[in-house]
C-alpha cells in the first residue's frame, strides 16, 4: 500500500519534555522497528501530544535523544522530517479550497505521486467529494481529508494524535485498515489515543508512568523516597 520500507530502528532514549516551567515526563524510551506499532496512553496532561511533537521534531526534548538507524535525527532534520507524517488535532484545511486541490497541495509539498490522490480519497471514503469546497465538509470529513495525506504521499513513520477523534464507525475502520496496510508494508506508527484500538502486535506505552517520574524529579523530597 505504501512505499514505507526503511530498515533502521526509531529509538527514543531517556527523553524528557518540559513545557514552560513544568517537566511533563522524563526518562522515557522505546525502540520501534519496521512494521512496528506503539500506542501512547495516559491521562490528559501526561504528555502524549508533547511526545508526538518531540518525535516529529516540532519540539526539542529537554533531555535525551531520538535516533533513526543509529543516527541522531538532529543531524539531518530535513531528511528525518521527509520520513514522517504527523497528523495532530488541527486539520489544516482552507475553506475556499476544494477537497482534491487540498490533497494535491499537500502531496506536492511532500513530492508525492499525483496518481495517488484519488485512491487516497477513495480509501478514506471521500470519493465523489473531490470537487467540494472544504467549507462544505463536516468535522469528520475534514479529519478524513487530513488522514488521506498519509496515503497520498507515503512516509515510513506515521505520528497520529487521537486519529479516531471525529470519525464515525466507517471512518475508524477505514483508518485502521490503512494502518494495518502501512505496517504490513514495513511502515511504523505511533498513536496517542484514549481508545482501545483493535490493532494486533502493537506495544503500549503509558505516559502516566513517565509523568510520575517527572513529578518526582521536580520534587526533591518526593524523589528521596
C-alpha positions as CSV (number, residue, x, y, z in Angstrom):
1,X,0.0,0.0,0.0
2,X,2.8,2.4,0.8
3,X,6.5,2.8,-0.1
4,X,7.3,2.7,3.5
5,X,10.1,0.3,4.0
6,X,13.1,1.7,5.9
7,X,15.2,-0.8,7.9
8,X,16.5,1.5,10.6
9,X,15.1,1.4,14.1
10,X,13.4,4.5,15.5
11,X,14.9,4.8,19.1
12,X,13.9,7.2,21.8
13,X,16.5,7.3,24.6
14,X,16.0,8.8,28.0
15,X,13.6,11.5,26.7
16,X,12.4,14.4,28.9
17,X,10.0,17.1,27.9
18,X,9.4,20.5,29.5
19,X,6.5,22.8,28.7
20,X,7.2,26.2,30.3
21,X,8.2,25.6,33.9
22,X,6.7,22.1,34.1
23,X,8.6,18.9,33.5
24,X,6.0,16.8,31.7
25,X,7.8,13.5,31.5
26,X,11.3,12.2,31.8
27,X,13.5,9.0,31.3
28,X,11.2,7.8,28.5
29,X,12.4,5.4,26.0
30,X,11.3,2.9,23.3
31,X,12.5,1.1,20.2
32,X,10.3,0.9,17.1
33,X,11.4,-1.3,14.1
34,X,9.9,-1.8,10.7
35,X,6.3,-2.9,10.8
36,X,6.0,-1.8,14.5
37,X,3.2,0.0,16.2
38,X,3.2,1.9,19.5
39,X,0.1,3.2,21.4
40,X,0.6,6.1,23.7
41,X,-1.9,6.0,26.6
42,X,-2.3,8.1,29.7
43,X,-4.4,10.8,31.4
44,X,-4.9,14.2,30.0
45,X,-1.7,16.2,30.6
46,X,0.5,13.2,30.8
47,X,2.4,14.2,27.7
48,X,1.1,12.1,24.8
49,X,0.8,15.0,22.4
50,X,4.0,16.5,23.6
51,X,5.9,13.2,22.9
52,X,4.4,13.1,19.4
53,X,5.7,16.7,18.9
54,X,9.1,15.7,20.1
55,X,9.1,12.7,17.8
56,X,8.0,15.0,14.9
57,X,10.9,17.3,15.7
58,X,8.5,20.1,16.3
59,X,9.5,20.3,20.0
60,X,13.1,19.9,21.2
61,X,13.5,17.4,24.1
62,X,14.7,18.8,27.4
63,X,17.0,15.7,27.7
64,X,17.7,12.6,25.8
65,X,17.6,12.0,22.0
66,X,15.7,10.5,19.1
67,X,17.7,8.5,16.5
68,X,16.9,6.5,13.4
69,X,19.2,3.7,12.3
70,X,21.7,4.7,15.0
71,X,22.0,8.3,13.7
72,X,20.6,11.2,15.9
73,X,17.8,12.8,13.9
74,X,19.0,16.3,14.6
75,X,22.0,15.6,12.3
76,X,19.6,15.8,9.3
77,X,16.3,17.2,10.4
78,X,15.1,17.7,6.8
79,X,15.9,14.1,5.9
80,X,14.2,12.9,9.1
81,X,11.1,15.0,8.5
82,X,10.8,13.7,5.0
83,X,10.4,10.2,6.6
84,X,7.4,11.0,8.7
85,X,3.8,12.2,8.6
86,X,2.4,14.0,11.7
87,X,-1.4,14.4,12.0
88,X,-2.4,16.4,15.0
89,X,-5.6,17.9,16.2
90,X,-5.9,20.6,13.5
91,X,-7.0,19.5,10.1
92,X,-5.3,22.4,8.3
93,X,-7.9,22.9,5.6
94,X,-8.7,26.2,3.7
95,X,-12.5,26.7,3.4
96,X,-12.3,28.0,-0.1
97,X,-10.0,25.2,-1.5
98,X,-11.6,22.1,-2.9
99,X,-11.0,18.7,-1.5
100,X,-8.9,17.3,-4.3
101,X,-7.0,20.6,-4.6
102,X,-6.2,20.5,-0.9
103,X,-4.8,17.0,-1.1
104,X,-2.9,17.7,-4.2
105,X,-1.3,20.7,-2.5
106,X,-0.2,18.6,0.5
107,X,1.0,15.8,-1.9
108,X,3.1,18.2,-3.9
109,X,4.7,19.6,-0.8
110,X,5.8,16.1,0.0
111,X,6.8,15.3,-3.6
112,X,4.0,12.7,-3.8
113,X,2.7,11.0,-6.9
114,X,-0.4,12.7,-8.2
115,X,-1.8,9.3,-9.2
116,X,-2.2,8.5,-5.5
117,X,-4.6,11.4,-4.8
118,X,-7.9,9.9,-6.0
119,X,-7.1,6.4,-4.5
120,X,-6.3,8.1,-1.2
121,X,-9.6,10.0,-1.2
122,X,-11.5,6.8,-2.0
123,X,-9.7,4.9,0.8
124,X,-10.8,7.4,3.3
125,X,-14.4,7.5,1.9
126,X,-14.1,10.9,0.2
127,X,-14.6,9.8,-3.4
128,X,-17.3,11.8,-5.0
129,X,-16.4,14.9,-2.8
130,X,-13.2,15.9,-4.7
131,X,-14.8,19.0,-6.2
132,X,-16.4,20.2,-3.0
133,X,-15.0,23.3,-1.2
134,X,-13.7,22.3,2.1
135,X,-16.2,24.6,3.8
136,X,-18.9,22.1,2.9
137,X,-17.2,19.3,4.8
138,X,-18.3,18.1,8.2
139,X,-15.7,17.9,11.0
140,X,-15.4,14.2,10.4
141,X,-14.9,14.6,6.7
142,X,-12.2,17.3,7.2
143,X,-10.4,14.8,9.5
144,X,-10.7,12.1,6.9
145,X,-9.1,14.5,4.4
146,X,-6.2,15.2,6.8
147,X,-5.7,11.4,7.2
148,X,-5.7,11.0,3.4
149,X,-2.3,12.7,3.4
150,X,-0.8,9.6,4.8
151,X,-1.7,7.7,1.7
152,X,-1.2,10.4,-1.0
153,X,2.5,10.9,-0.1
154,X,3.8,7.8,1.7
155,X,6.3,8.1,4.5
156,X,7.8,5.3,6.7
157,X,6.7,6.8,10.1
158,X,3.1,7.9,11.0
159,X,2.7,10.0,14.1
160,X,-1.1,10.3,14.9
161,X,-2.6,12.3,17.7
162,X,-6.1,10.9,18.6
163,X,-6.7,9.9,15.0
164,X,-10.1,8.4,15.6
165,X,-11.5,11.7,17.0
166,X,-14.4,13.0,15.0
167,X,-14.6,9.8,12.9
168,X,-17.7,7.6,12.7
169,X,-17.5,3.8,12.7
170,X,-16.9,3.7,9.0
171,X,-14.1,6.2,9.1
172,X,-12.5,4.4,12.0
173,X,-12.5,1.1,10.2
174,X,-11.0,2.8,7.1
175,X,-8.2,4.3,9.2
176,X,-7.5,1.0,10.9
177,X,-7.3,-0.7,7.6
178,X,-4.9,1.9,6.3
179,X,-2.7,1.5,9.4
180,X,-2.6,-2.3,9.0
181,X,-1.6,-1.9,5.4
182,X,1.1,0.6,6.3
183,X,2.6,-1.7,8.9
184,X,2.4,-4.7,6.5
185,X,4.5,-2.8,4.0
186,X,7.1,-2.1,6.7
187,X,5.9,1.2,8.0
188,X,5.7,2.3,11.6
189,X,3.0,4.1,13.5
190,X,2.9,5.9,16.9
191,X,-0.6,6.7,18.1
192,X,-1.7,8.8,21.0
193,X,-5.2,7.5,22.0
194,X,-7.7,7.1,24.7
195,X,-9.4,4.3,22.7
196,X,-8.7,0.6,22.8
197,X,-7.8,0.3,19.1
198,X,-8.0,-3.2,17.7
199,X,-4.5,-3.5,16.2
200,X,-2.5,-6.7,16.5
201,X,1.1,-6.8,17.5
202,X,1.4,-3.2,18.9
203,X,3.1,-2.2,22.1
204,X,1.6,0.2,24.7
205,X,3.5,3.0,26.5
206,X,1.8,4.6,29.4
207,X,2.8,8.2,29.7
208,X,1.3,8.2,33.3
209,X,4.4,6.3,34.4
210,X,6.9,8.8,33.0
211,X,4.8,11.8,34.2
212,X,5.0,10.4,37.7
213,X,8.8,10.2,37.3
214,X,8.8,13.8,36.2
215,X,6.8,14.9,39.3
216,X,9.3,13.0,41.5
217,X,12.2,14.7,39.7
218,X,10.6,18.1,40.3
219,X,10.1,17.4,44.0
220,X,13.5,16.6,45.7
221,X,11.7,15.5,48.8
222,X,9.5,13.0,46.9
223,X,12.5,11.8,44.9
224,X,14.2,10.7,48.0
225,X,11.5,8.1,48.8
